[in-house]
Amino acid sequence: MPGEARNERSATANNLPATVVAWLAITLGAFGGCQTISTYDQAAYEHATSAKVDTLELMSKADSAYSSHRDEIADLHRELDKAFEYDNGRVLNHYTIESWNVLRAPDGILNRFLVRWKDAGTLSPAFIADKKEHVAREFDDIIKLESGKIKTPQNQ
């Protein structure tokens, strides 16, 4: 019966928007509860705060010969590498990794400072103070990002 087929099609067509709405509600509900950033991690926080203190302390020494601080510089690179690798191994941590890269990448603000120190031998106190502010701000971004993350019962 031709009229009945048309009525079935109309019923299906009328239910299509409800089906789409139901599908959207389920999809958005499922993704709405998804986490987009890692939770707080005390070790990551401690790595970043410790690295900040050590970095700024070393930068303060740039008014003396770079060559007399090679071991300290190597130790600092190792400390930063460890902190980066720890954060890099955590899921949903790409914002923190971006900040670490701004700081420690070959063209990052800290490495540009260290290269300048190496090339010049020593740096002026005014230059050091200015660059320390920049580096401190980048560390602060990492630290604030970590401390602002959701704390779960196991990581408080």
GUNUMAR-770771 format. One record per residue (C-alpha): residue number from 0; residue in three letters; x, y, z. Coordinates in Angstrom, 2 decimals, always signed. Example, Ala and Ser with C-alpha at 12.3 -4.5 7.8 and 13.67 -1.06 7.14 Angstrom:
2
   nr  rest       px       py       pz
    0   ALA   +12.30    -4.50    +7.80
    1   SER   +13.67    -1.06    +7.14
***
This chain:
156
   nr  rest       px       py       pz
    0   MET    +0.00    +0.00    +0.00
    1   PRO    +1.59    +3.16    -1.21
    2   GLY    +0.08    +5.39    +1.49
    3   GLU    +1.48    +3.21    +4.27
    4   ALA    +5.03    +3.34    +2.84
    5   ARG    +4.81    +7.11    +2.73
    6   ASN    +3.64    +7.18    +6.35
    7   GLU    +6.55    +4.93    +7.39
    8   ARG    +8.99    +7.21    +5.60
    9   SER    +7.43   +10.24    +7.24
   10   ALA    +7.70    +8.59   +10.63
   11   THR   +11.35    +7.77    +9.98
   12   ALA   +12.02   +11.29    +8.71
   13   ASN   +10.31   +12.74   +11.77
   14   ASN   +12.39   +10.55   +14.09
   15   LEU   +15.66   +11.47   +12.40
   16   PRO   +16.10   +14.75   +14.27
   17   ALA   +15.38   +12.97   +17.55
   18   THR   +17.95   +10.31   +16.65
   19   VAL   +20.54   +12.94   +15.80
   20   VAL   +19.80   +14.83   +19.02
   21   ALA   +20.10   +11.61   +21.05
   22   TRP   +23.38   +10.73   +19.32
   23   LEU   +24.76   +14.22   +19.98
   24   ALA   +23.72   +14.08   +23.62
   25   ILE   +25.43   +10.72   +24.10
   26   THR   +28.58   +11.85   +22.27
   27   LEU   +28.84   +15.17   +24.08
   28   GLY   +28.12   +13.51   +27.39
   29   ALA   +30.88   +11.00   +26.81
   30   PHE   +33.42   +13.62   +25.74
   31   GLY   +32.26   +16.23   +28.22
   32   GLY   +33.58   +14.10   +31.05
   33   CYS   +36.93   +13.53   +29.38
   34   GLN   +39.97   +15.01   +30.99
   35   THR   +42.04   +17.39   +28.87
   36   ILE   +44.99   +17.97   +31.22
   37   SER   +46.88   +15.77   +33.65
   38   THR   +46.14   +15.86   +37.35
   39   TYR   +48.45   +17.44   +39.92
   40   ASP   +51.69   +15.62   +40.61
   41   GLN   +53.74   +16.52   +43.69
   42   ALA   +56.98   +15.20   +42.18
   43   ALA   +56.53   +17.32   +39.04
   44   TYR   +55.90   +20.38   +41.21
   45   GLU   +59.03   +19.70   +43.25
   46   HIS   +61.13   +19.13   +40.12
   47   ALA   +60.04   +22.47   +38.68
   48   THR   +60.53   +24.50   +41.87
   49   SER   +63.93   +22.95   +42.55
   50   ALA   +65.05   +23.50   +38.95
   51   LYS   +63.92   +27.12   +39.13
   52   VAL   +66.00   +27.81   +42.24
   53   ASP   +69.07   +26.05   +40.82
   54   THR   +68.75   +27.77   +37.44
   55   LEU   +68.43   +31.28   +38.85
   56   GLU   +71.32   +30.65   +41.22
   57   LEU   +73.55   +29.55   +38.35
   58   MET   +72.47   +32.48   +36.20
   59   SER   +73.57   +34.81   +39.00
   60   LYS   +77.11   +33.49   +38.54
   61   ALA   +77.27   +34.59   +34.90
   62   ASP   +79.23   +37.68   +35.93
   63   SER   +82.18   +35.32   +36.36
   64   ALA   +83.87   +33.15   +33.74
   65   TYR   +81.67   +30.58   +32.02
   66   SER   +84.59   +28.16   +31.97
   67   SER   +84.71   +28.05   +35.78
   68   HIS   +81.07   +26.86   +35.89
   69   ARG   +81.06   +24.12   +33.24
   70   ASP   +80.33   +21.35   +35.74
   71   GLU   +77.46   +23.30   +37.31
   72   ILE   +76.03   +24.01   +33.87
   73   ALA   +76.21   +20.32   +32.94
   74   ASP   +74.53   +19.42   +36.24
   75   LEU   +71.77   +21.94   +35.56
   76   HIS   +71.17   +20.56   +32.07
   77   ARG   +70.86   +17.10   +33.58
   78   GLU   +68.40   +18.34   +36.23
   79   LEU   +66.28   +20.07   +33.59
   80   ASP   +66.39   +17.01   +31.34
   81   LYS   +65.17   +14.82   +34.21
   82   ALA   +62.31   +17.19   +35.05
   83   PHE   +61.33   +17.41   +31.38
   84   GLU   +61.43   +13.65   +30.89
   85   TYR   +59.35   +13.08   +34.00
   86   ASP   +56.68   +15.48   +32.74
   87   ASN   +56.96   +14.17   +29.19
   88   GLY   +56.07   +10.69   +30.42
   89   ARG   +52.80   +11.87   +31.96
   90   VAL   +49.62   +11.63   +29.91
   91   LEU   +47.69   +14.78   +29.00
   92   ASN   +50.62   +16.99   +29.87
   93   HIS   +51.25   +18.76   +26.56
   94   TYR   +50.78   +22.30   +27.98
   95   THR   +53.55   +21.71   +30.50
   96   ILE   +55.79   +20.20   +27.84
   97   GLU   +55.30   +23.28   +25.67
   98   SER   +56.47   +25.46   +28.56
   99   TRP   +59.49   +23.24   +29.20
  100   ASN   +60.37   +23.54   +25.51
  101   VAL   +60.16   +27.34   +25.59
  102   LEU   +62.59   +27.22   +28.47
  103   ARG   +65.06   +24.47   +27.58
  104   ALA   +64.91   +23.79   +23.84
  105   PRO   +68.09   +24.54   +21.87
  106   ASP   +66.58   +27.92   +20.93
  107   GLY   +64.81   +28.30   +24.30
  108   ILE   +65.30   +31.29   +26.55
  109   LEU   +67.63   +29.55   +28.99
  110   ASN   +69.85   +28.03   +26.31
  111   ARG   +70.12   +31.37   +24.51
  112   PHE   +71.34   +32.85   +27.81
  113   LEU   +73.86   +30.05   +28.32
  114   VAL   +75.18   +30.36   +24.75
  115   ARG   +75.57   +34.10   +25.19
  116   TRP   +77.44   +33.53   +28.47
  117   LYS   +79.71   +30.95   +26.83
  118   ASP   +80.44   +33.21   +23.85
  119   ALA   +81.05   +36.34   +25.96
  120   GLY   +82.86   +34.64   +28.84
  121   THR   +81.05   +36.85   +31.37
  122   LEU   +77.85   +38.88   +31.34
  123   SER   +76.87   +42.19   +32.89
  124   PRO   +74.77   +42.23   +36.07
  125   ALA   +72.02   +44.22   +34.28
  126   PHE   +71.81   +41.66   +31.46
  127   ILE   +71.77   +38.78   +33.96
  128   ALA   +68.99   +40.40   +36.00
  129   ASP   +66.85   +40.96   +32.91
  130   LYS   +67.23   +37.40   +31.65
  131   LYS   +66.63   +35.95   +35.10
  132   GLU   +63.24   +37.66   +35.10
  133   HIS   +62.36   +36.02   +31.77
  134   VAL   +63.51   +32.59   +32.88
  135   ALA   +61.76   +32.94   +36.26
  136   ARG   +58.49   +33.80   +34.50
  137   GLU   +58.73   +30.67   +32.36
  138   PHE   +59.38   +28.53   +35.42
  139   ASP   +56.47   +30.26   +37.14
  140   ASP   +54.23   +29.27   +34.23
  141   ILE   +55.24   +25.62   +34.69
  142   ILE   +54.85   +25.79   +38.47
  143   LYS   +51.49   +27.58   +38.37
  144   LEU   +50.18   +25.19   +35.75
  145   GLU   +51.12   +22.22   +37.92
  146   SER   +49.81   +23.71   +41.16
  147   GLY   +46.52   +24.63   +39.48
  148   LYS   +45.80   +21.11   +38.31
  149   ILE   +43.10   +19.03   +39.95
  150   LYS   +44.36   +17.24   +43.02
  151   THR   +43.11   +13.69   +43.47
  152   PRO   +43.15   +11.87   +46.82
  153   GLN   +46.27    +9.89   +45.85
  154   ASN   +48.31   +12.94   +44.80
  155   GLN   +47.48   +15.52   +47.46
***
